[in-house]
């Protein structure tokens, strides 16, 4: 009986390893093949232009410059002409490299024979893969995040003090790629505190490592300062960006119309669980629920890694809740990655039966299918901002269009018509007088802004055309309505 059981377990291990390898390989191949060339949002244009010419005063890219991300894009740009594709390929390289720390971490909490398939569950996550296949720094940052978590675990386990240098260095690369991940620095403090509590670090050692951490961060900060003409220019840019991010357009708590309860619901159940964890799929919800029901008595063994992950999850959750734009699911990527890791190790904690293996295989391959479908849409569907620009290019009569952030995309596409960004109704009224002999168009974001200012303009609006694209690719500008301004004389 035992011989048969061992044989079955070996077969499960072999099948699971191959299932994981096939899932990872397939997703990586289509990631490399289905690479879009669109810079469809303000931030994407910023990053793409930064590859061509780095200048933060021109928002190429915006503060704080994301130097490691742009540097990576520039290196790939030597072989790939399109700056959008160069950034995406850099994301793909870094994200694929994260398979190494993911597998090493997974082997510490699940059976070694389950590690590859469990890692595949995380790597092939639809929304995360979608974000990797966009010219945004989150894709590379997620890859570096897993290297950073692995380095923290390594430093925590090893008694030799030299291992503390590794997470300090990787954290510098992480912040130089995506500064909004700064709250994950609590992991360094946690490891230092744990080692100090065990007597492995003294107070002077802690001070020394904190000093080294600052020096590592200064590697990219000083480089940005020099490129922008000194500390005065750098601080001016920093204050300008911080004011905009936290008070005007960034979507932080102080700038949001959502209540605290609404932000919690949006961040937790919509962004992290439904979009990030379940890939907006009822089928995946049923499969995950079935697996959890089968193994409902299984508990995750508490260890240093799970404690670290819980700490990072809670810290970033609070950070995302109060300091990030919850309307953009990409700001939840660290939460999605960590939650997936914790759920996956729960799914694989129990010894596998034929039923659980079938369910886990169905979960993996349904996720691979959903990821493939989303990547195809990302590659083939024309973004709404591009549709709008192409439509206006065909308008023959002289006109001007007033937009919000869409004008950044129009500039990137070298649109041959007049377009202006406007946020104030008074400014619009004053400026539009200079174009009394032209047709005037407005986008829905401009109209919504005017209405928020208490202005009633419905009598002057006529719907010209609607433009639609995938809301996951661009959650803010996936639905654009173009209005024609009807003058009083008309």
Buried (B, 14 or more C-beta within 10 A) or exposed (E): EEEEEEEEBEEBBEBBBEBBBBBBEBBBEBBEEBBBEBBBBBBBBBBBBBBEEBBBEEBBBBBBBBBBBBBBBBBBBEEBEBBBBBBBBBBBBBBBBBBEBBBBBBBBBBBEBBBBBBBBBBBBBBBBBBBBBBBBBBBBBBBBBBBBBBBBBBBBEBEEBEBBBBBBBBBBBBBBBBBBBBBBBBBBEBBBEBBBEEEBBEEEBBEBBBEBBEEBBEBBBEBBBEBBEEEEBBEEBBEEBEEBBBEEBBBBBEBBEBEEEEBBBBBBEBBBBBBBBBBBBEBBBBBBEBBEEBBEEBEEEEEBBBEBBEBBBEBBBEBBBBBBBBBBBBBBBBBBBBBBBBBBBBBBBBEBEEEBBEBBBBBBBBBBBBBBEBBEBBBEBBBBBBBBBEBBEEEEEEBBBBBBBBBBBBEBBEBEBBBBBBBEBEEBEEBBEEBEEEBBBBBBBBBEBBEEEEBEBEEBBEEBBEBEBBBBBBBBBBBBBBBBBEEEEE
